[in-house]
């Protein structure tokens, strides 16, 4: 629009009333105009800025984008738009600068709160996605990958950027393709699915997965499928904890243009500046109000007319509406202005500014959609998910968590996680939470929680740190109800324990019979010739009988599962004393080499004894002609290493690869269930078990258990 000189005063009146900051600079970078909002935002109320040089008043801006973009606008005579942080004011600004032959006009807004909220929300929700150790991904309705977390690289062998836009179908093993396609179809129709399937990684290797698919619901419409997968190749016969979390937050930048418009009310003519003309996609810079209204989307016309009527009554004019462009694409604009009245109070003129907020509107819609995606992931998750603060108090919980615990979200928000625990598990859970919050470690374990009804629920528990600005501010806890599986495993553990006790009975009976025979002889001697030495020998034999029988009772007696801090040296010494009877029958010598520092671990003592008995019994049976069984205990930096080494015939690689599978055994008449129990117990203790064997040279079983850390003291203040 060709602006006329008599509008200048009126435009300044509008600028002074704007809710946005505005100032003007001449070509010498001196302030020529500053509105009230700009003075407040720039913290210059006293003395004023008119006539002063911007770089003298704000020297810290010289080495920032303010300096770069303002010079670019003047030199290239093109508008610039940017967001920048000004440290002295501790404020983020969104800036739009428009050059002219006389200088630079600058509109700016304080967006500090928006930037902080955007950064915090994005990091919080990305934390649940990126920190997840399991594969998390999303598919469109055609089954193409639209996102995948870093864990996908480890499982599939493909980089994340290679996966995007690939279909999941080529990954599926041919034997599982039909069933997997049907599962995807059901999930895409709104029915969550959990199932096992096999895929082929980049090298062609078969990977067994436990997969959960849930629909992505946005505005009540299914737009894709979330997938969560856990690698169960090595543990496919044990229930896996599927930790899912996914939140994709989009970034939106409010990049908008500013145009000037004027409506001469008596004549009905409307004038548009060049920028407004481009924004409205009009062909003429001058027209009537009716011409202007024809450019507005038909659904928004009434709203605009009502805003104009209120402005003619003296109210502020500020309205947002859509423009229906000739290319069929609508744009969203925000208009501000005021009506100029004559001395008789009659409206003569309406002038103002218009701003393109299309991208800002799209950003808000994208943010709302992402929030719905996150809520969809949380609300439809079949596993219980909650978030905790530093002190373990509940912040949020999904419906599945309510079902597992029996408490509603409102009830949980007044509780801490410790309220769900039994006394025997509180110390163990405290240590695990501390390792996540202080060291950022991911943890997975099993224990019982107290249901609201008072009953026990056996759960598989996974925690994930919530990381914001590089700091752990809390954690997500994912629970899966494995009560039925735990009962089955407990029956298997008891059965194997009784089997081990039965097999040890013959050796124990032999070991007890020898001192009993000696005792009978000394009784006869005491009748004839009482001597004090006889009593000492008899007490030694009785102590031997008591030690062996006590260890048998500990092994066979049902125990309440309770993880406590225990030294491994005395635990191993008691098991060795028990197994010496069995070893003596087989002409096997047990040689122990135990670390003198006496390391400790959090453990269920009876279960670890059962592991040691099973492994030592296997080692003794591997040497039918006698030999040496070496038992070693060594404390390393992060874990305790326990070894059982026999000098039997050893095993072939194909035999080693099958160890731990149900019903696979190298012993005649064996079931293979003993090692299944051993593997499960070690897994529940967050440990690992490895077999090293060479044909003709024997076998070594190596167990690693996390060493018990001393309690850590954490500073919860921000920045620590």
C-alpha positions as CSV (number, residue, x, y, z in Angstrom):
1,X,0.0,0.0,0.0
2,X,1.3,3.4,-0.8
3,X,1.3,5.0,2.6
4,X,0.4,8.7,3.0
5,X,2.1,11.2,5.3
6,X,-1.0,11.9,7.4
7,X,-1.1,8.2,8.5
8,X,2.1,8.5,10.4
9,X,0.6,9.9,13.5
10,X,-2.1,7.3,13.5
11,X,0.3,4.4,12.9
12,X,2.3,5.6,15.9
13,X,-0.9,5.6,18.0
14,X,-1.5,2.0,17.0
15,X,2.1,1.1,17.7
16,X,1.9,2.6,21.1
17,X,-1.1,0.4,21.9
18,X,0.3,-2.8,20.5
19,X,0.7,-5.7,23.0
20,X,4.0,-6.5,21.1
21,X,7.3,-4.7,21.6
22,X,8.2,-2.3,18.8
23,X,11.1,0.1,18.1
24,X,12.6,1.8,15.0
25,X,16.2,2.5,14.2
26,X,17.7,4.9,11.7
27,X,20.7,4.0,9.4
28,X,23.1,5.1,12.2
29,X,21.5,2.4,14.5
30,X,19.9,5.1,16.7
31,X,16.5,4.7,18.2
32,X,13.9,6.9,16.6
33,X,10.8,5.3,18.2
34,X,10.2,2.9,21.2
35,X,6.7,1.9,22.3
36,X,5.8,1.2,26.0
37,X,5.9,-2.6,25.7
38,X,9.4,-2.4,24.2
39,X,10.6,-0.2,27.1
40,X,9.3,-2.7,29.6
41,X,10.8,-5.8,27.8
42,X,14.2,-4.0,27.4
43,X,14.1,-2.8,31.0
44,X,14.7,0.9,30.0
45,X,12.1,2.9,31.8
46,X,14.3,5.8,32.9
47,X,16.0,8.2,30.5
48,X,14.6,6.7,27.4
49,X,16.3,5.3,24.3
50,X,15.5,7.9,21.6
51,X,18.6,9.1,19.9
52,X,20.9,6.5,21.5
53,X,22.7,3.9,19.6
54,X,21.4,0.3,20.1
55,X,24.9,-1.2,20.2
56,X,26.0,1.3,22.9
57,X,22.9,0.6,25.0
58,X,23.1,-3.2,24.5
59,X,26.8,-4.0,24.0
60,X,26.2,-7.7,24.7
61,X,24.1,-7.9,21.5
62,X,27.1,-7.2,19.3
63,X,28.3,-10.8,19.3
64,X,24.8,-12.3,18.9
65,X,22.2,-13.0,16.2
66,X,20.7,-9.6,16.9
67,X,23.7,-7.9,15.3
68,X,24.0,-10.4,12.5
69,X,20.4,-10.4,11.4
70,X,19.9,-6.6,11.8
71,X,22.9,-5.9,9.5
72,X,21.7,-8.6,7.1
73,X,18.3,-6.9,6.9
74,X,19.8,-3.5,6.2
75,X,22.4,-4.7,3.7
76,X,20.1,-7.0,1.7
77,X,16.9,-4.9,2.3
78,X,15.0,-8.1,3.2
79,X,12.9,-8.8,6.3
80,X,14.4,-11.2,8.8
81,X,12.8,-13.4,11.5
82,X,14.6,-15.2,14.3
83,X,14.6,-16.3,17.9
84,X,17.5,-15.3,20.2
85,X,18.4,-15.4,23.9
86,X,19.7,-12.1,25.5
87,X,21.7,-13.1,28.6
88,X,21.7,-9.8,30.5
89,X,17.9,-9.8,30.6
90,X,17.7,-13.6,30.9
91,X,15.0,-13.5,28.2
92,X,14.3,-15.3,25.0
93,X,12.9,-13.0,22.2
94,X,11.1,-13.7,19.0
95,X,12.1,-11.0,16.5
96,X,10.8,-9.8,13.1
97,X,12.8,-6.9,11.6
98,X,11.7,-5.0,8.4
99,X,14.2,-2.7,6.6
100,X,13.5,0.4,4.7
101,X,15.6,3.1,3.1
102,X,15.4,5.1,6.3
103,X,16.3,2.3,8.8
104,X,14.9,-0.7,10.5
105,X,11.5,-1.5,12.1
106,X,11.6,-4.2,14.8
107,X,8.7,-6.2,16.4
108,X,9.6,-8.5,19.2
109,X,8.0,-10.7,21.9
110,X,9.1,-12.3,25.2
111,X,8.9,-16.1,24.5
112,X,11.0,-17.2,27.5
113,X,8.2,-19.3,29.1
114,X,7.4,-21.0,25.8
115,X,11.0,-21.9,25.1
116,X,11.4,-23.3,28.6
117,X,8.2,-25.4,28.4
118,X,9.1,-26.6,24.9
119,X,12.6,-27.7,26.0
120,X,11.4,-29.4,29.2
121,X,8.5,-31.3,27.6
122,X,10.6,-32.4,24.7
123,X,13.4,-33.7,26.8
124,X,11.1,-35.4,29.3
125,X,9.2,-37.3,26.6
126,X,12.2,-38.0,24.4
127,X,13.8,-39.5,27.6
128,X,11.2,-42.2,27.7
129,X,11.8,-42.9,24.0
130,X,15.6,-42.6,23.7
131,X,16.6,-44.1,27.0
132,X,14.5,-47.2,26.6
133,X,16.7,-50.3,26.3
134,X,14.1,-52.1,24.3
135,X,13.2,-51.5,20.7
136,X,10.5,-48.9,20.3
137,X,9.2,-47.8,16.9
138,X,6.1,-46.5,15.1
139,X,4.6,-47.6,11.8
140,X,2.2,-45.8,9.5
141,X,-1.0,-47.6,8.3
142,X,1.0,-49.3,5.4
143,X,3.5,-50.8,7.9
144,X,6.4,-48.4,7.1
145,X,8.7,-47.3,9.8
146,X,8.2,-43.6,10.8
147,X,10.4,-43.6,13.9
148,X,12.7,-45.9,15.8
149,X,14.8,-45.5,18.9
150,X,18.6,-46.3,19.2
151,X,17.9,-49.8,20.6
152,X,16.6,-50.7,17.1
153,X,20.1,-50.6,15.8
154,X,21.3,-53.3,18.2
155,X,18.3,-55.6,17.5
156,X,18.1,-55.2,13.7
157,X,21.6,-54.3,12.7
158,X,20.3,-51.4,10.7
159,X,20.9,-47.7,11.5
160,X,17.9,-45.7,12.4
161,X,18.0,-43.6,9.2
162,X,18.1,-46.8,7.2
163,X,14.9,-48.1,8.9
164,X,12.8,-45.0,8.2
165,X,10.3,-45.6,5.4
166,X,11.2,-49.3,5.2
167,X,8.4,-51.8,5.6
168,X,8.5,-54.2,8.6
169,X,7.4,-57.1,6.4
170,X,10.8,-58.1,5.0
171,X,12.2,-58.4,8.5
172,X,9.6,-61.1,9.5
173,X,10.8,-64.7,9.4
174,X,8.9,-66.6,6.6
175,X,7.5,-69.0,9.2
176,X,5.8,-66.2,11.1
177,X,4.8,-63.9,8.2
178,X,1.1,-64.7,8.1
179,X,0.5,-64.5,11.8
180,X,2.5,-61.3,12.1
181,X,0.5,-59.6,9.3
182,X,-2.7,-60.5,11.0
183,X,-1.5,-59.1,14.3
184,X,-0.6,-55.8,12.6
185,X,-4.0,-55.7,11.0
186,X,-5.8,-56.2,14.3
187,X,-3.6,-53.5,16.0
188,X,-4.3,-51.1,13.1
189,X,-8.0,-51.7,13.7
190,X,-7.8,-50.7,17.3
191,X,-7.0,-53.9,19.2
192,X,-3.7,-54.0,21.1
193,X,-1.7,-57.1,20.5
194,X,1.1,-58.9,22.4
195,X,2.8,-61.9,20.7
196,X,6.1,-63.7,20.0
197,X,7.6,-63.7,16.5
198,X,11.0,-64.1,14.8
199,X,12.8,-61.7,12.5
200,X,15.9,-61.7,10.4
201,X,18.5,-59.1,11.2
202,X,20.7,-57.4,8.6
203,X,23.2,-60.3,8.7
204,X,20.4,-62.9,8.2
205,X,20.5,-64.1,11.8
206,X,17.2,-65.1,13.4
207,X,16.1,-63.0,16.4
208,X,13.2,-64.1,18.6
209,X,11.1,-61.1,19.8
210,X,8.3,-60.5,22.2
211,X,6.2,-57.8,20.5
212,X,3.5,-55.5,21.6
213,X,1.5,-53.4,19.1
214,X,-0.9,-50.7,20.1
215,X,-2.8,-48.3,17.9
216,X,-1.8,-44.6,17.6
217,X,-5.0,-42.6,18.2
218,X,-5.1,-38.9,17.3
219,X,-8.4,-37.0,17.4
220,X,-10.2,-40.2,17.8
221,X,-8.7,-41.7,14.5
222,X,-6.1,-44.4,14.3
223,X,-3.2,-43.1,12.3
224,X,-0.6,-45.8,12.8
225,X,0.7,-48.5,15.2
226,X,3.3,-48.3,18.0
227,X,5.6,-51.3,18.4
228,X,7.6,-52.3,21.4
229,X,9.9,-55.4,21.1
230,X,12.2,-57.2,23.5
231,X,14.9,-59.6,22.3
232,X,14.0,-63.0,23.9
233,X,16.5,-65.1,21.9
234,X,18.4,-66.1,25.0
235,X,15.6,-66.0,27.4
236,X,12.6,-67.1,25.3
237,X,11.2,-69.4,28.0
238,X,11.0,-66.6,30.6
239,X,8.5,-63.8,30.6
240,X,10.1,-60.5,29.4
241,X,9.4,-57.1,30.8
242,X,8.4,-54.9,27.9
243,X,9.3,-51.4,28.7
244,X,7.6,-49.0,26.4
245,X,7.8,-45.5,26.1
246,X,7.6,-43.3,23.3
247,X,6.9,-39.7,22.8
248,X,7.6,-37.7,19.6
249,X,7.5,-34.0,20.1
250,X,7.6,-31.8,17.1
251,X,9.3,-28.4,17.1
252,X,7.4,-25.4,15.8
253,X,8.8,-22.0,15.1
254,X,6.5,-19.1,14.9
255,X,7.7,-17.5,11.8
256,X,5.3,-14.8,10.6
257,X,5.1,-11.8,8.4
258,X,3.7,-8.4,9.2
259,X,1.5,-6.3,6.8
260,X,-0.2,-2.9,7.1
261,X,-3.9,-2.4,6.1
262,X,-6.2,0.6,6.2
263,X,-10.0,0.9,5.8
264,X,-11.4,4.3,4.9
265,X,-14.9,3.9,6.4
266,X,-16.8,6.7,4.6
267,X,-15.6,5.6,1.1
268,X,-15.4,1.9,1.9
269,X,-12.0,1.6,0.4
270,X,-9.4,-0.8,1.8
271,X,-5.6,-0.3,1.2
272,X,-3.0,-3.0,1.7
273,X,0.8,-2.7,2.0
274,X,3.0,-4.8,-0.3
275,X,3.6,-7.4,2.4
276,X,-0.1,-7.6,3.3
277,X,-0.9,-7.8,-0.4
278,X,1.4,-10.8,-0.7
279,X,-0.1,-12.4,2.4
280,X,-3.7,-12.0,1.2
281,X,-2.6,-13.2,-2.3
282,X,-4.7,-10.3,-3.7
283,X,-4.2,-8.8,-7.1
284,X,-4.8,-5.1,-6.2
285,X,-3.5,-3.1,-3.3
286,X,-6.8,-1.2,-3.2
287,X,-10.3,-2.4,-3.0
288,X,-13.6,-2.4,-1.1
289,X,-14.4,-4.0,2.3
290,X,-16.5,-6.6,0.3
291,X,-13.4,-7.4,-1.8
292,X,-11.4,-7.9,1.4
293,X,-14.1,-10.1,3.0
294,X,-14.1,-12.3,-0.1
295,X,-10.5,-13.3,0.7
296,X,-11.5,-14.6,4.1
297,X,-12.5,-18.3,4.6
298,X,-16.3,-18.5,4.5
299,X,-16.5,-20.2,7.9
300,X,-14.6,-17.2,9.5
301,X,-16.3,-14.3,7.8
302,X,-19.0,-13.9,10.5
303,X,-16.4,-13.9,13.2
304,X,-14.4,-11.2,11.5
305,X,-17.5,-9.0,10.9
306,X,-18.5,-9.3,14.6
307,X,-14.9,-8.2,15.6
308,X,-15.2,-5.2,13.2
309,X,-18.6,-4.2,14.8
310,X,-17.1,-4.4,18.3
311,X,-14.2,-2.2,17.1
312,X,-16.7,0.4,15.7
313,X,-18.2,0.5,19.2
314,X,-14.8,1.4,20.6
315,X,-13.5,-2.0,21.6
316,X,-10.0,-3.3,20.7
317,X,-9.7,-5.1,17.3
318,X,-7.8,-8.3,17.6
319,X,-8.9,-11.3,15.6
320,X,-7.5,-14.5,14.1
321,X,-9.0,-16.0,10.9
322,X,-8.2,-18.0,7.8
323,X,-7.5,-16.7,4.3
324,X,-8.8,-18.7,1.4
325,X,-6.1,-18.2,-1.3
326,X,-6.7,-18.7,-5.0
327,X,-4.5,-21.9,-4.9
328,X,-6.9,-23.6,-2.5
329,X,-4.5,-23.4,0.4
330,X,-5.7,-21.6,3.5
331,X,-3.4,-19.4,5.6
332,X,-4.0,-18.3,9.2
333,X,-3.5,-14.6,10.1
334,X,-3.8,-12.5,13.2
335,X,-5.0,-8.9,12.8
336,X,-4.8,-6.0,15.2
337,X,-6.0,-2.4,14.8
338,X,-8.1,0.5,16.0
339,X,-10.8,2.8,14.7
340,X,-10.1,6.5,14.3
341,X,-13.1,8.7,15.2
342,X,-13.8,12.3,14.3
343,X,-14.6,15.1,16.7
344,X,-18.3,14.1,16.5
345,X,-17.5,10.5,17.5
346,X,-18.1,9.1,14.0
347,X,-15.8,6.4,12.8
348,X,-13.6,7.6,9.9
349,X,-10.8,5.2,9.5
350,X,-9.6,1.8,10.7
351,X,-5.9,1.0,10.5
352,X,-3.8,-1.9,11.7
353,X,-1.4,-4.7,11.2
354,X,-1.8,-8.3,10.0
355,X,0.6,-11.1,10.9
356,X,0.9,-14.5,9.2
357,X,0.6,-17.1,12.0
358,X,0.1,-20.2,9.8
359,X,3.2,-22.0,10.9
360,X,2.7,-21.1,14.6
361,X,-0.9,-22.6,14.3
362,X,0.5,-25.7,12.6
363,X,3.1,-26.0,15.4
364,X,0.4,-25.8,18.1
365,X,-1.6,-28.5,16.2
366,X,1.5,-30.6,16.0
367,X,2.2,-30.2,19.7
368,X,-1.4,-31.1,20.5
369,X,-1.1,-34.2,18.3
370,X,2.2,-35.2,19.9
371,X,0.6,-34.9,23.3
372,X,-2.2,-37.1,22.2
373,X,0.3,-39.6,20.8
374,X,2.1,-39.7,24.2
375,X,-1.2,-40.1,26.0
376,X,-2.1,-42.9,23.6
377,X,1.2,-44.7,24.3
378,X,0.6,-44.3,28.1
379,X,-3.1,-45.0,28.3
380,X,-3.2,-48.0,25.9
381,X,0.0,-49.6,27.3
382,X,-0.8,-53.1,28.6
383,X,2.0,-52.8,31.2
384,X,1.7,-50.6,34.2
385,X,3.6,-47.3,33.8
386,X,4.1,-44.6,36.4
387,X,6.5,-41.7,37.0
388,X,8.2,-40.9,40.3
389,X,9.9,-37.8,41.6
390,X,13.3,-37.9,43.5
391,X,11.7,-38.9,46.7
392,X,9.7,-41.8,45.1
393,X,6.3,-40.1,45.2
394,X,3.9,-40.8,42.4
395,X,3.4,-38.2,39.7
396,X,1.4,-40.1,37.2
397,X,0.1,-43.6,36.5
398,X,-1.7,-45.3,33.6
399,X,-4.8,-47.5,33.8
400,X,-2.8,-50.7,33.7
401,X,-0.9,-49.6,36.8
402,X,-4.2,-48.9,38.5
403,X,-5.3,-52.4,37.7
404,X,-2.1,-54.0,39.0
405,X,-1.9,-52.0,42.3
406,X,-5.7,-51.7,42.9
407,X,-5.3,-47.9,43.6
408,X,-6.7,-45.1,41.5
409,X,-4.5,-42.3,40.1
410,X,-5.9,-39.9,42.7
411,X,-5.0,-42.3,45.5
412,X,-1.5,-42.9,44.1
413,X,-0.7,-39.2,43.9
414,X,-0.8,-39.1,47.7
415,X,1.4,-42.1,48.1
416,X,5.0,-43.1,47.5
417,X,6.3,-46.2,45.8
418,X,7.4,-47.6,49.1
419,X,3.8,-47.8,50.2
420,X,3.3,-50.6,47.7
421,X,6.3,-52.7,49.0
422,X,6.6,-55.3,51.7
423,X,9.1,-54.6,54.5
424,X,11.4,-57.3,53.2
425,X,11.8,-55.5,49.8
426,X,12.0,-51.8,50.9
427,X,15.8,-51.8,51.3
428,X,16.4,-53.6,48.1
429,X,14.1,-51.3,46.1
430,X,15.7,-48.2,47.8
431,X,19.2,-49.3,46.6
432,X,17.8,-49.9,43.0
433,X,16.1,-46.5,42.9
434,X,19.3,-44.9,44.2
435,X,21.4,-46.4,41.4
436,X,18.9,-45.1,38.8
437,X,18.6,-41.6,40.3
438,X,22.3,-41.1,41.2
439,X,24.1,-43.1,38.6
440,X,21.4,-43.1,35.8
441,X,21.5,-46.9,35.6
442,X,18.6,-48.9,34.1
443,X,17.4,-51.7,36.3
444,X,15.2,-54.8,35.9
445,X,14.2,-57.2,38.6
446,X,11.3,-59.1,40.1
447,X,9.6,-58.8,43.5
448,X,6.1,-58.6,45.1
449,X,4.0,-55.5,45.7
450,X,1.1,-55.1,48.1
451,X,-2.3,-54.9,46.3
452,X,-4.8,-52.5,47.8
453,X,-6.8,-55.6,48.9
454,X,-3.8,-56.7,50.9
455,X,-2.7,-59.5,48.6
456,X,0.6,-60.0,46.9
457,X,1.2,-59.4,43.2
458,X,4.4,-60.7,41.7
459,X,5.7,-58.2,39.2
460,X,8.6,-57.8,36.8
461,X,9.9,-54.3,37.4
462,X,11.9,-52.0,35.1
463,X,12.9,-48.4,35.8
464,X,14.1,-45.8,33.4
465,X,15.6,-42.4,34.4
466,X,13.8,-39.2,33.3
467,X,16.6,-37.0,32.0
468,X,15.9,-33.2,31.5
469,X,18.7,-30.8,30.6
470,X,21.2,-33.6,31.2
471,X,20.0,-34.1,34.8
472,X,18.0,-37.1,36.2
473,X,14.9,-35.5,37.6
474,X,12.9,-38.7,38.4
475,X,12.2,-42.0,36.9
476,X,9.6,-44.1,35.0
477,X,8.6,-47.4,36.5
478,X,7.2,-50.1,34.3
479,X,5.5,-53.1,35.9
480,X,4.2,-56.4,34.4
481,X,2.1,-58.8,36.4
482,X,4.0,-62.2,36.3
483,X,2.2,-63.8,39.3
484,X,1.2,-66.9,37.3
485,X,4.7,-67.3,35.8
486,X,6.3,-66.8,39.2
487,X,4.2,-69.6,40.8
488,X,5.2,-72.0,38.0
489,X,8.9,-71.1,38.4
490,X,8.7,-71.5,42.2
491,X,7.2,-75.0,41.8
492,X,10.1,-75.9,39.4
493,X,12.6,-74.4,41.9
494,X,11.2,-76.5,44.8
495,X,11.1,-79.7,42.6
496,X,14.8,-79.3,41.6
497,X,15.7,-78.4,45.2
498,X,14.1,-81.6,46.5
499,X,15.8,-83.6,43.7
500,X,19.2,-82.2,44.8
501,X,18.5,-83.0,48.5
502,X,17.6,-86.5,47.5
503,X,20.7,-87.1,45.5
504,X,22.8,-85.7,48.4
505,X,21.1,-87.9,51.0
506,X,23.3,-91.0,50.4
507,X,26.5,-89.0,50.8
508,X,25.3,-87.2,53.9
509,X,24.2,-90.5,55.4
510,X,27.6,-91.9,54.8
511,X,29.2,-88.7,56.2
512,X,27.1,-88.9,59.4
513,X,27.5,-92.7,59.8
514,X,31.3,-92.4,60.1
515,X,31.3,-90.0,63.2
516,X,28.4,-92.0,64.7
517,X,30.6,-95.2,64.5
518,X,33.4,-93.3,66.2
519,X,31.1,-92.0,68.9
520,X,29.9,-95.5,69.7
521,X,33.5,-96.7,70.0
522,X,34.4,-93.8,72.4
523,X,31.3,-94.6,74.5
524,X,32.6,-98.1,75.1
525,X,36.1,-96.7,75.9
526,X,34.6,-94.2,78.3
527,X,33.0,-97.0,80.2
528,X,36.4,-98.7,80.7
529,X,38.8,-95.7,80.8
530,X,37.3,-92.2,81.0
531,X,39.8,-89.6,79.5
532,X,39.2,-85.9,78.8
533,X,40.7,-86.3,75.3
534,X,37.9,-88.7,74.4
535,X,35.3,-86.0,75.2
536,X,37.0,-83.4,72.9
537,X,37.1,-85.9,70.0
538,X,33.4,-86.8,70.6
539,X,32.5,-83.1,70.6
540,X,34.3,-82.6,67.3
541,X,32.4,-85.5,65.7
542,X,29.1,-84.2,67.1
543,X,29.8,-80.7,65.7
544,X,30.5,-82.3,62.3
545,X,27.1,-84.0,62.4
546,X,25.4,-80.8,63.4
547,X,27.0,-78.8,60.6
548,X,26.0,-81.3,57.9
549,X,22.4,-81.7,59.2
550,X,21.9,-77.9,59.5
551,X,23.0,-77.3,56.0
552,X,20.7,-80.0,54.7
553,X,17.8,-78.4,56.6
554,X,18.6,-75.0,55.3
555,X,18.6,-76.3,51.7
556,X,15.4,-78.3,52.0
557,X,13.3,-76.0,54.3
558,X,10.8,-73.7,52.5
559,X,12.0,-70.1,52.6
560,X,10.2,-66.8,52.3
561,X,11.9,-64.9,49.5
562,X,13.8,-62.0,51.0
563,X,16.8,-60.2,49.4
564,X,19.3,-59.1,52.0
565,X,22.9,-58.0,52.1
566,X,25.0,-61.2,52.5
567,X,28.8,-62.0,52.5
568,X,29.6,-64.7,50.0
569,X,32.5,-66.3,51.9
570,X,30.5,-67.9,54.7
571,X,27.8,-68.8,52.2
572,X,30.3,-70.8,50.0
573,X,32.0,-72.3,53.1
574,X,28.7,-73.8,54.3
575,X,27.9,-75.2,50.8
576,X,31.4,-76.7,50.5
577,X,31.0,-78.4,53.9
578,X,27.7,-79.9,52.8
579,X,29.1,-81.1,49.4
580,X,32.2,-82.7,50.9
581,X,30.2,-85.8,51.7
582,X,29.1,-86.2,48.1
583,X,32.7,-85.4,46.9
584,X,34.2,-88.0,49.2
585,X,32.0,-90.7,47.7
586,X,33.2,-89.8,44.2
587,X,36.9,-89.5,45.3
588,X,36.7,-85.7,44.4
589,X,38.8,-83.1,46.3
590,X,37.2,-79.6,46.7
591,X,39.8,-76.9,46.7
592,X,38.5,-73.4,47.6
593,X,40.2,-70.1,46.8
594,X,38.0,-67.3,48.4
595,X,38.8,-63.6,48.2
596,X,40.0,-62.3,51.6
597,X,38.1,-59.0,51.2
598,X,34.9,-60.9,51.9
599,X,32.6,-59.3,49.2
600,X,28.9,-58.9,49.8
601,X,25.8,-58.9,47.4
602,X,22.1,-58.3,47.7
603,X,20.7,-61.8,47.4
604,X,18.2,-64.5,48.5
605,X,20.6,-66.7,50.4
606,X,18.8,-70.0,50.0
607,X,18.4,-69.6,46.3
608,X,22.2,-68.8,45.8
609,X,23.0,-71.9,47.9
610,X,20.8,-73.9,45.6
611,X,22.7,-72.6,42.6
612,X,26.0,-73.5,44.2
613,X,24.8,-77.0,45.2
614,X,23.5,-77.7,41.6
615,X,26.7,-76.5,40.0
616,X,29.0,-78.4,42.4
617,X,26.9,-81.5,42.1
618,X,27.2,-81.3,38.3
619,X,31.0,-80.8,38.5
620,X,31.4,-83.8,40.9
621,X,29.3,-86.0,38.6
622,X,31.4,-84.9,35.6
623,X,34.4,-86.7,37.3
624,X,33.3,-90.3,37.9
625,X,36.9,-91.4,38.4
626,X,37.7,-88.7,40.9
627,X,39.6,-85.4,40.5
628,X,39.7,-81.9,41.8
629,X,36.9,-79.4,42.0
630,X,38.2,-75.8,42.2
631,X,35.9,-73.2,43.8
632,X,37.0,-69.5,43.4
633,X,35.6,-66.2,44.6
634,X,37.0,-62.9,43.5
635,X,35.8,-59.3,44.0
636,X,36.2,-57.0,41.0
637,X,35.4,-53.3,40.6
638,X,31.7,-53.6,39.8
639,X,30.8,-57.3,40.4
640,X,31.7,-60.5,42.2
641,X,33.1,-63.4,40.1
642,X,32.4,-66.9,41.2
643,X,33.9,-70.0,39.4
644,X,33.4,-73.7,39.6
645,X,36.0,-75.7,37.6
646,X,36.0,-79.4,37.1
647,X,38.6,-81.6,35.3
648,X,36.1,-83.9,33.5
649,X,35.8,-84.7,29.8
650,X,34.5,-81.2,28.8
651,X,31.8,-80.3,26.3
652,X,31.5,-79.6,22.6
653,X,30.4,-76.1,21.4
654,X,27.0,-77.3,20.2
655,X,26.4,-78.8,23.7
656,X,27.4,-75.5,25.4
657,X,25.0,-73.5,23.2
658,X,22.0,-75.5,24.4
659,X,22.7,-75.4,28.2
660,X,19.9,-73.8,30.1
661,X,17.2,-75.1,27.7
662,X,14.5,-77.1,29.4
663,X,14.9,-80.9,29.0
664,X,18.4,-80.6,27.5
665,X,21.0,-82.6,29.5
666,X,24.3,-84.3,29.0
667,X,23.6,-86.7,31.9
668,X,21.9,-90.0,31.5
669,X,18.5,-89.8,33.2
670,X,18.7,-86.0,33.6
671,X,15.9,-83.5,32.8
672,X,17.9,-80.3,32.3
673,X,15.6,-78.5,34.6
674,X,18.3,-77.9,37.2
675,X,20.1,-75.5,34.9
676,X,16.9,-73.8,34.0
677,X,16.4,-73.0,37.7
678,X,20.0,-71.9,38.0
679,X,19.8,-69.5,35.0
680,X,16.5,-68.0,36.4
681,X,17.9,-67.4,39.9
682,X,21.0,-65.7,38.5
683,X,18.8,-63.6,36.2
684,X,16.7,-62.5,39.1
685,X,19.9,-61.5,40.9
686,X,20.8,-59.2,38.0
687,X,23.8,-61.5,37.3
688,X,25.2,-63.5,34.3
689,X,26.4,-67.0,33.9
690,X,28.9,-68.3,31.3
691,X,30.3,-71.8,30.5
692,X,33.9,-72.2,29.3
693,X,34.7,-75.8,28.2
694,X,37.4,-77.6,26.2
695,X,37.1,-81.3,25.3
696,X,39.4,-83.4,27.5
697,X,40.3,-80.4,29.7
698,X,37.1,-79.9,31.8
699,X,34.5,-77.2,32.3
700,X,34.4,-73.9,34.1
701,X,31.2,-72.2,35.2
702,X,31.6,-68.5,35.7
703,X,29.0,-66.4,37.5
704,X,29.0,-62.6,37.9
705,X,26.8,-60.9,40.5
706,X,26.6,-57.1,41.1
707,X,28.7,-56.1,44.0
708,X,26.8,-54.3,46.8
709,X,27.6,-50.6,46.6
710,X,27.9,-48.4,49.8
711,X,24.9,-46.1,50.1
712,X,25.3,-43.0,48.0
713,X,24.5,-39.5,49.2
714,X,22.9,-37.4,46.4
715,X,22.4,-33.7,46.3
716,X,18.9,-33.1,44.9
717,X,19.4,-29.4,44.3
718,X,19.2,-28.3,40.6
719,X,22.5,-28.6,38.7
720,X,23.9,-31.4,41.0
